[in-house]
Amino acid sequence: MRLGLNLGYWGAGADTDNLRLAQEAERLGYAVVWAAEAYGSDVPTVLAWVAAQTSRIDVGAAIMQIPARTPAMAAMTAATLDTLSGGRFRMGLGVSGPQVSEGWHGAKFDKPIGRTREYIDIIRLAFARERVAYDGEHYTLPLPEGPGKPLKMIIHPVRDYMPIYLAAIGPKNLELAGEKCDGWLAIFFDPEFAQDQIASIQTGKDRAGRSDAAFDIVPTAPVVIGDDVKACADPVRGYAALYIGGMGSREQNFYNRLAVRMGYEKEAKDIQDLYLDRRYDDAAAAVPFEFIDRTALLGSVDRVAEKMQALARAGVTTLNISAYGATQQERMATLRAASEALDKAGVGD
């Protein structure tokens, strides 16, 4: 198992601090640093900036939103980032949610699994530098009865094969990840509950004849170091409440459904009710400690090392950490503590 660093969204005034974290992660031997996008900072610009000021660490999109770009544009962006970084780019894709897709990008949120399947197919054609011709339910290239013709990407990516990761939560989307992709970007990953999720990935791999293909299981977990485990959970509460309560609508929140499947049906409803009522502090307080402890790394370095062992046994191959701390110095210390914990766990690559 290797370590990655998830820096989340950018543009909130801490960009220089985030860059320093990425550079420290590279110095410590982390494998990859990831950035996210919602409806603020975009991923490719951030990763180009980070890649230009690092030399070895991979840069990953977690995620590039499918409704934000045509598949051809996504392929062009990925190939450009891979070329500029010297072969260090990891492409993570996801459909986002209906509010962002329809409210921000003006793209209908319908049949997301079928749309994702076609999107990946077209990207693979472009990466292979084949002439892109595609006749699908969601994408048709070139458009019929017009002047367009099948085109081939004119730049040469550094690598013959570029990995694609999928952010997936539901069983069918997890099957698609196994069928079409090289890795899974996971959230709220619990080693025991995740066995059902990994089984769905394996179903997709088996269906595609990829049973033995290498596959990178990549959860992101908050890391809070301290002596009082329950106190360590407190900084994570707002993040958990945002996703369970506020990501999407009452009718369409994938993270809320995940919490329900993990056994927190009543708690998930309470958190969502409070959050949508704008009682954010109450929503955070309603997140069960057990849920946070199952999905984060809390406590001493030794306790974090034990959790890392459980994650490695569960099949995790790259563990992305979100380094918590009240100051930049504390976040840097969390990075180093996670690296120390991996050494103690004895599960490093």
Backbone hydrogen bonds, N-H to C=O, Kabsch-Sander energy under -0.5 kcal/mol:
donor,donor_aa,acceptor,acceptor_aa,energy
2,R,317,T,-2.4
4,G,319,L,-2.7
5,L,32,V,-2.3
6,N,321,I,-2.6
7,L,5,L,-0.6
7,L,34,W,-2.6
18,N,14,A,-2.5
19,L,15,D,-2.4
20,R,16,T,-2.1
21,L,17,D,-2.1
22,A,18,N,-2.3
23,Q,19,L,-2.4
24,E,20,R,-2.3
25,A,21,L,-2.7
26,E,22,A,-2.1
27,R,23,Q,-2.0
28,L,24,E,-2.1
29,G,25,A,-0.6
29,G,26,E,-1.1
30,Y,25,A,-2.6
31,A,3,L,-3.2
32,V,3,L,-0.7
33,V,58,D,-2.4
34,W,5,L,-3.0
35,A,60,G,-1.9
36,A,8,G,-2.5
38,A,41,S,-0.6
40,G,41,S,-0.6
41,S,10,W,-0.6
46,V,42,D,-1.2
47,L,43,V,-2.7
48,A,44,P,-2.3
49,W,45,T,-1.8
50,V,46,V,-2.3
51,A,47,L,-3.0
52,A,48,A,-1.8
53,Q,49,W,-0.6
53,Q,50,V,-1.2
54,T,51,A,-1.1
58,D,31,A,-2.2
59,V,88,R,-2.8
60,G,33,V,-2.7
61,A,90,R,-2.4
62,A,35,A,-3.0
62,A,60,G,-0.6
64,M,92,G,-3.1
65,Q,63,I,-0.6
66,I,94,G,-2.9
68,A,65,Q,-1.1
69,R,65,Q,-0.6
69,R,66,I,-1.0
74,A,70,T,-2.4
75,A,71,P,-2.2
76,M,72,A,-2.4
77,T,73,M,-2.6
78,A,74,A,-2.5
79,A,75,A,-2.7
80,T,76,M,-2.3
81,L,77,T,-2.7
82,D,78,A,-2.6
83,T,79,A,-2.1
84,L,80,T,-2.9
85,S,81,L,-2.1
86,G,83,T,-0.9
87,G,82,D,-3.5
90,R,59,V,-2.3
91,M,163,P,-1.6
92,G,90,R,-0.7
93,L,165,Y,-2.6
94,G,64,M,-1.3
101,S,97,G,-2.9
102,E,98,P,-2.4
103,G,98,P,-0.6
103,G,99,Q,-1.7
104,W,100,V,-1.7
105,H,100,V,-1.9
107,A,101,S,-2.9
110,D,108,K,-1.3
115,R,111,K,-2.3
116,T,112,P,-2.3
117,R,113,I,-2.3
118,E,114,G,-2.0
119,Y,115,R,-2.4
120,I,116,T,-2.5
121,D,117,R,-2.1
122,I,118,E,-2.3
123,I,119,Y,-2.1
124,R,120,I,-2.6
125,L,121,D,-1.9
126,A,122,I,-2.2
127,F,123,I,-3.0
128,A,124,R,-2.0
129,R,126,A,-1.6
130,E,125,L,-2.2
132,V,151,L,-2.9
133,A,131,R,-0.9
134,Y,141,L,-3.0
136,G,134,Y,-0.5
136,G,139,Y,-2.5
141,L,134,Y,-2.9
146,G,143,L,-0.7
151,L,132,V,-0.5
165,Y,91,M,-3.4
166,L,183,G,-2.0
167,A,93,L,-2.7
168,A,166,L,-0.7
168,A,185,L,-0.9
174,L,170,G,-2.2
175,E,171,P,-2.1
176,L,172,K,-1.8
177,A,173,N,-2.0
178,G,174,L,-2.0
179,E,175,E,-2.1
180,K,176,L,-2.7
181,C,177,A,-2.2
182,D,164,I,-3.3
183,G,164,I,-0.9
184,W,216,D,-2.5
185,L,166,L,-2.1
186,A,184,W,-0.8
186,A,218,V,-1.9
188,F,220,T,-0.6
190,D,188,F,-0.5
194,A,190,D,-2.9
195,Q,192,E,-1.4
196,D,193,F,-1.4
197,Q,193,F,-0.7
198,I,194,A,-3.0
199,A,195,Q,-1.8
200,S,196,D,-1.5
201,I,197,Q,-1.8
202,Q,198,I,-2.4
203,T,199,A,-2.0
204,G,200,S,-1.8
205,K,201,I,-2.3
206,D,202,Q,-2.9
207,R,203,T,-2.3
208,A,204,G,-1.6
209,G,206,D,-1.4
210,R,205,K,-3.5
213,A,210,R,-1.9
216,D,182,D,-2.6
217,I,215,F,-0.6
218,V,184,W,-2.8
218,V,216,D,-0.7
220,T,186,A,-1.8
221,A,320,N,-2.8
223,V,322,S,-2.6
224,V,297,L,-2.3
226,G,299,G,-1.3
229,V,227,D,-0.8
232,C,228,D,-2.0
233,A,229,V,-1.0
234,D,230,K,-0.6
234,D,231,A,-0.9
236,V,233,A,-1.2
237,R,233,A,-0.7
237,R,234,D,-1.2
238,G,234,D,-0.5
240,A,236,V,-2.3
241,A,237,R,-2.8
242,L,238,G,-2.2
243,Y,239,Y,-1.8
244,I,240,A,-2.7
245,G,241,A,-2.6
246,G,241,A,-0.6
246,G,242,L,-2.1
247,M,242,L,-0.7
247,M,243,Y,-0.8
248,G,246,G,-1.1
249,S,252,Q,-1.2
257,R,253,N,-2.0
258,L,254,F,-1.8
259,A,255,Y,-2.2
260,V,256,N,-2.0
261,R,257,R,-2.5
262,M,258,L,-1.6
263,G,260,V,-1.9
264,Y,259,A,-2.3
268,A,264,Y,-2.8
269,K,265,E,-1.9
270,D,266,K,-2.5
271,I,267,E,-2.8
272,Q,268,A,-2.2
273,D,269,K,-2.8
274,L,270,D,-2.4
275,Y,271,I,-2.6
276,L,272,Q,-2.9
277,D,273,D,-1.0
278,R,275,Y,-2.1
279,R,274,L,-2.8
280,Y,278,R,-1.1
283,A,279,R,-2.4
284,A,280,Y,-2.4
285,A,281,D,-2.3
286,A,282,D,-1.4
287,V,283,A,-0.5
287,V,284,A,-1.2
292,I,288,P,-1.7
293,D,289,F,-3.0
294,R,290,E,-2.1
295,T,291,F,-1.2
296,A,292,I,-1.2
297,L,222,P,-3.0
298,L,296,A,-0.6
299,G,224,V,-1.6
304,V,300,S,-2.5
305,A,301,V,-2.4
306,E,302,D,-1.9
307,K,303,R,-1.9
308,M,304,V,-2.3
309,Q,305,A,-1.9
310,A,306,E,-1.7
311,L,307,K,-2.3
312,A,308,M,-2.5
313,R,309,Q,-2.3
314,A,310,A,-1.6
315,G,312,A,-1.3
316,V,311,L,-2.3
317,T,217,I,-1.8
318,T,217,I,-2.0
319,L,2,R,-3.2
320,N,219,P,-2.6
320,N,318,T,-0.7
321,I,4,G,-2.5
322,S,221,A,-2.1
323,A,321,I,-0.6
324,Y,223,V,-2.1
324,Y,322,S,-0.8
331,R,327,T,-2.1
332,M,328,Q,-2.5
333,A,329,Q,-2.2
334,T,330,E,-2.1
335,L,331,R,-2.0
336,R,332,M,-2.0
337,A,333,A,-2.6
338,A,334,T,-2.5
339,S,335,L,-1.8
340,E,336,R,-2.4
341,A,337,A,-2.7
342,L,338,A,-2.2
343,D,339,S,-1.8
344,K,340,E,-2.3
345,A,341,A,-2.5
346,G,342,L,-1.2
347,V,342,L,-0.9
348,G,342,L,-0.5
349,D,1,M,-1.2
